[in-house]
C-alpha cells in the first residue's frame, strides 16, 4: 500500500535509511558489504515505518497495542 494521499495528519515521514560500508566485513567475506542502519529513525528502529503505516491504515481514532518494545514506542510516536 502506498502512502500517497495519506500524509494529512501523520507525523514526519521516515528518515531515509542510512547505508554504511563495512570494510572489515567486506575484507573478511571477500565481497562488498553495506549495512542498512535503521537505528537513525525517530524511535531507533525500523518499526517506525510499520507503525506509521498502521496509523495511516486504520479508521479508528484510537489504537491499542500490547507491545512495550520498539513497535509500541514507534506506534506511540506515530
Secondary structure, 3 states (H helix, E strand, C coil): CCCCCCCCCCCCCCCCCEEEECHHHHHHHCCCCEEEEHHHCCCCCCHHHHHHHHHHHCCCCCCCCCCCCHHHHHHHHC
